[in-house]
Amino acid sequence: MVVVRKFDQGTIALGSTHSYKSSNHMYVDFEHHNKVPRESTYDAEMYRILANWLRKVHGYEITGQWHLEQVCNDGNYHHYYCDLTIKKPDNPHPDALIELLVTASVSKLNGHFDQVFKYAKHLCPQEVWIVHFSREDFVVTKPYWTSQKLQDRGLNVIHFWHDKDFRNVHMSARFRDVTGKFCEVIDEQIIP
């Protein structure tokens, strides 16, 4: 949440006109097929903020697009790319693994809920997060959560909704706190 408050509003706002994808069947501003920022827009901002804050101030290693290989059932190598990891230099495993999604459908969310554990199997992070940025109407008022089984495995999910200009941002989250207790936040305004 702290990171998202530091996003450059202009960069995110330009995503809807310069680096966009279609919302397809999802409602954005009560219409289908609206232009919404692509994942790369948010990925760049997240990396920039994390590197400038956690790396420069606290010495963490921030890795974007960590390349993983795996031999799958078909006998071929498959390549996977974890969006972001946060790691202390003296620890072989990341403190956090972050998978980003943007204005994603329920089926895409489900796919990434499962996919993130392929990354976790290789990297063994302390925390696993799905961070979903969306312009979809009602994404934070009626959020879609992962299954109880994946929550029990440690999957934390946060949805961010924002307006076109990134001047109004809300979030909903379901995560484990430091004591291991599940917490839920629904439709909390974080900007302004």
GIRA-V675114 format. One record per residue. PHI is phi in degrees with one decimal (* if undefined). NEAR is the number of other C-alpha atoms within 10 Angstrom. D_FIRST is the distance of its C-alpha to the first C-alpha in Angstrom with 2 decimals. Layout:
# GIRA-V675114
phi: {PHI/PHI}
near: {NEAR/NEAR}
d_first: {D_FIRST/D_FIRST}
This chain:
# GIRA-V675114
phi: {*/-60.7/-63.0/-64.3/-64.9/-93.0/-57.3/-76.0/-59.1/-63.5/-62.6/-66.8/-61.3/-66.3/-57.4/-72.4/-119.1/-111.7/-135.8/-124.0/-135.2/-91.4/-76.1/51.9/-79.5/-81.7/-80.3/-128.7/54.7/64.1/-134.8/-85.6/57.1/-82.2/-80.1/-133.2/-59.6/-79.3/-58.2/-59.2/-63.2/-73.1/-59.2/-63.9/-66.5/-59.9/-61.9/-57.7/-68.0/-61.3/-66.0/-70.5/-97.2/-73.2/-75.3/-69.8/-90.6/-116.1/79.1/-72.8/-93.9/-113.6/-118.8/-104.2/58.2/-62.7/-84.7/-123.0/-122.3/-151.7/-85.1/-100.3/-56.5/-81.0/84.3/-101.5/-72.7/-121.1/-108.3/-128.0/-132.7/-76.0/-61.7/-146.0/-132.0/-122.6/-145.0/-78.8/-58.5/-89.4/-109.3/-71.0/-116.1/-65.2/-72.6/-146.1/-118.2/-124.0/-110.8/-97.3/-135.9/-133.4/37.5/-99.0/-72.9/-59.2/-65.7/-65.9/-59.7/-59.1/-60.7/-75.6/-58.3/-77.4/-59.0/-60.9/-77.4/-66.0/-66.5/-62.6/-60.1/-80.2/-98.8/51.8/-75.6/-73.8/-130.6/-124.6/-128.6/-104.8/-116.3/-112.0/-94.7/-150.4/-99.2/-60.7/-58.5/72.4/-64.5/-101.5/-85.0/-133.5/-68.7/-100.7/-109.2/-72.4/-68.9/-59.6/-59.1/-73.8/-62.5/-64.6/-80.7/107.1/-78.5/-106.1/-130.0/-135.4/-110.9/-116.4/-111.2/-145.6/-78.1/-59.8/-91.9/58.1/-102.8/-130.8/-130.4/-123.7/-140.6/-132.9/-146.5/-135.0/-156.1/-95.6/-84.5/-64.6/-89.5/92.9/-80.5/-73.8/-122.5/-137.7/-123.1/-121.5/53.3/-93.1/-76.5/-116.1/-138.7/-76.4}
near: {11/8/13/16/14/12/17/12/14/11/18/24/20/17/21/19/13/15/17/17/18/16/22/16/12/18/17/23/12/9/13/14/13/19/19/26/26/20/19/16/19/21/18/14/18/20/18/15/18/21/19/13/14/16/16/11/10/11/13/20/19/21/18/17/13/15/12/15/13/13/10/9/7/7/8/10/12/11/10/15/14/21/21/22/25/22/22/17/12/8/8/11/18/23/18/20/26/22/23/21/22/25/28/20/17/12/9/12/19/15/11/18/23/13/14/21/18/16/23/19/9/12/19/17/19/13/18/26/20/21/17/24/23/25/27/26/18/13/24/25/15/11/18/17/20/19/11/10/9/14/18/11/10/18/23/24/24/23/25/26/24/23/17/21/15/20/14/13/22/20/24/23/23/20/20/18/11/7/6/9/8/14/11/12/12/16/19/14/15/16/14/9}
d_first: {0.00/3.81/5.37/5.21/6.45/9.00/10.30/13.93/14.67/18.18/17.50/15.57/18.24/21.00/19.89/21.50/24.78/24.97/23.11/23.05/24.06/25.42/23.70/27.11/27.78/24.35/24.24/22.24/23.36/25.97/27.61/27.95/27.85/25.54/24.17/20.49/18.78/19.55/17.34/18.50/16.83/13.24/14.53/15.96/12.98/10.82/14.00/14.75/11.69/11.82/15.58/15.74/13.57/14.17/17.56/19.07/17.98/17.94/20.17/18.18/19.44/17.16/19.11/18.68/21.06/22.59/26.02/27.42/30.93/32.52/36.00/35.77/38.44/40.12/40.86/38.95/36.09/32.84/30.00/26.32/23.33/20.08/17.31/15.50/16.29/15.37/18.60/20.52/23.79/26.03/24.60/26.00/23.12/19.42/16.96/14.62/15.53/13.22/15.01/13.88/15.60/16.09/17.78/19.38/22.18/22.50/24.93/22.66/19.85/22.56/23.81/20.56/20.05/23.43/23.16/20.23/22.66/25.17/22.86/22.14/25.93/26.52/23.72/23.42/19.79/18.65/15.60/15.47/12.56/13.03/10.29/12.05/11.73/14.55/16.67/18.73/19.82/18.82/16.31/14.00/17.06/18.94/16.61/18.49/18.01/19.70/22.97/23.47/25.15/22.17/19.90/22.64/22.50/18.90/16.95/13.37/12.19/9.22/10.37/9.07/12.03/12.94/16.33/18.51/17.80/13.97/14.61/13.51/10.24/9.86/8.32/10.39/10.08/12.95/12.87/15.06/14.39/16.33/19.46/19.40/19.05/17.32/14.74/13.97/11.84/13.46/12.79/10.54/10.44/7.53/9.93/12.56}
